[in-house]
């Protein structure tokens, strides 16, 4: 499984766009990129997944360059409730099995 | 929206005792997982389970741990002889066929004294 590297923490203000970049240099051809959000004392919650280019859903966008060695999670107009830890994961396209969480990025949104 | 449930929410046990943590995955899901998270640390993969057998396990998942799907709905994690260092939040997760979206339960906080 490809190892991921993310910034340990980020600060932002309400209403701003936040971009969190994850490095996964050893990503394999059949690997997908997923992002999760975790609040204190809760289980992680799936945000978005992608393979290449750009994916957008109702909460976030995911940008993946052509070489797929990195990905950027974009959170538009964050609010205080977006304060959480965000994890980038690389998973194989087998639909399951071993999933490795990194240390994640602790996002703190200020008023 | 369907959800994964876990019981109990908090379990306190003495060192050396056996504990069973219970999970009810989403009904049509096929892949099941257990993770643990020690306070202030990252989420750690323990084991994945598919087609009634362990698919993969981490080095944490030693002989003290076992998993079982005793019926069509429950998925359990047993720790035979708990140690102080087993104190953590334990999360169960499930996912459907060919999906990367894992649905996590609310967790069981295990405290070993």
Contacts between the chains, C-beta under 8 A, distances in Angstrom:
chain1	res1	chain2	res2	distance
A	32	B	100	5.5
A	34	B	100	5.0
A	34	B	101	7.5
A	36	B	102	8.0
A	38	B	43	7.3
A	41	B	89	7.2
A	41	B	107	7.3
A	41	B	109	7.9
A	42	B	106	6.6
A	42	B	107	7.2
A	43	B	4	7.8
A	43	B	91	4.6
A	43	B	93	7.1
A	43	B	104	3.0
A	43	B	105	5.7
A	43	B	106	6.0
A	43	B	107	5.5
A	44	B	43	6.3
A	44	B	91	7.5
A	44	B	102	7.6
A	44	B	104	5.2
A	45	B	104	6.8
A	46	B	100	7.9
A	46	B	101	4.4
A	46	B	102	6.4
A	46	B	103	7.3
A	49	B	100	4.9
A	49	B	101	6.9
A	87	B	43	7.3
A	91	B	100	5.3
A	93	B	98	8.0
A	95	B	31	6.7
A	95	B	95	7.0
A	95	B	96	7.9
A	95	B	97	5.9
A	95	B	98	4.1
A	95	B	99	6.1
A	95	B	100	7.4
A	96	B	30	7.5
A	96	B	31	3.5
A	96	B	48	6.1
A	96	B	50	5.9
A	96	B	55	6.7
A	96	B	95	5.9
A	97	B	31	7.3
A	97	B	48	4.8
A	97	B	50	7.3
A	97	B	55	4.8
A	97	B	56	4.9
A	98	B	45	5.9
A	98	B	48	6.2
A	98	B	55	7.8
A	98	B	56	4.2
A	98	B	58	7.5
A	99	B	33	6.9
A	99	B	45	5.5
A	99	B	48	7.6
A	99	B	102	6.9
A	100	B	45	6.0
A	101	B	35	7.7
A	101	B	42	5.3
A	101	B	43	4.1
A	101	B	44	7.2
A	101	B	45	7.2
A	102	B	42	6.7
A	103	B	42	5.2
A	104	B	42	6.4
